[in-house]
Amino acid sequence: MPRLFIAIDLPDVARTAMAQACTGIAGARWVKPSQLHLTLRFVGDVSDDAAAQLQAALDAIRKPRLWLQVKGVGTFPPLGRKPARVLWAGIADNPRLLALHDAVSTARPDIGHPPEHAPWVPHITLARFARKPGPELAAWLKTHAALELPAIEVSGFHLLKSELRRGGAVHEVARSFELSG
């Protein structure tokens, strides 16, 4: 039973730029640069038959290429409510990205985890926290608040298999889908 999610891959130059900021917070489990991506939908564990049905539905999506702008940083939940569990880099508002997310979310929503009902916040996970982070987190957020990378052209998205291992998840592309020109 594969564990699946749908994501946009990032070019090496963007991964390298983000990885340079990934330091300085005690207890942070930083995402490996090769694993940095923008998740469009987490599907979860599904049968091979359901995975094939999902692939067919994703193959029918017709959306235009787009440009992403990595901009800003934040946490889930936001600071001040509960202890942060995730540290992320944000994505500037992008109607084409939201349309792609909507199309991916409604492609066979009966397969795997149902799409979330909360508003989607496009982001790239940089780190996770098992315990409440210390004061370094607030300082890191202040230092990197103006994080902004050159625009990234997105010409497609991927259905990825994720295998959980002791050293962290390992992702493998199961199928790629192109966006129109």
HELIX and SHEET records of a PDB file:
HELIX    1   1 ASP A   12  ALA A   21  1                                  10    
HELIX    2   2 PRO A   33  GLN A   35  5                                   3    
HELIX    3   3 ASP A   48  ASP A   59  1                                  12    
HELIX    4   4 PRO A   95  THR A  106  1                                  12    
HELIX    5   5 GLU A  136  THR A  143  1                                   8    
SHEET    1   A 4 HIS A  37  ASP A  45  0                                        
SHEET    2   A 4 ARG A   3  ASP A   9 -1                                        
SHEET    3   A 4 GLY A 156  ARG A 165 -1                                        
SHEET    4   A 4 GLY A 168  GLU A 178 -1                                        
SHEET    1   B 4 ALA A  28  TRP A  30  0                                        
SHEET    2   B 4 HIS A 123  PHE A 129 -1                                        
SHEET    3   B 4 VAL A  86  ILE A  91 -1                                        
SHEET    4   B 4 VAL A  70  PHE A  76 -1                                        
SHEET    1   C 2 LEU A  66  LEU A  68  0                                        
SHEET    2   C 2 ILE A 152  VAL A 154 -1                                        
END                                                                             
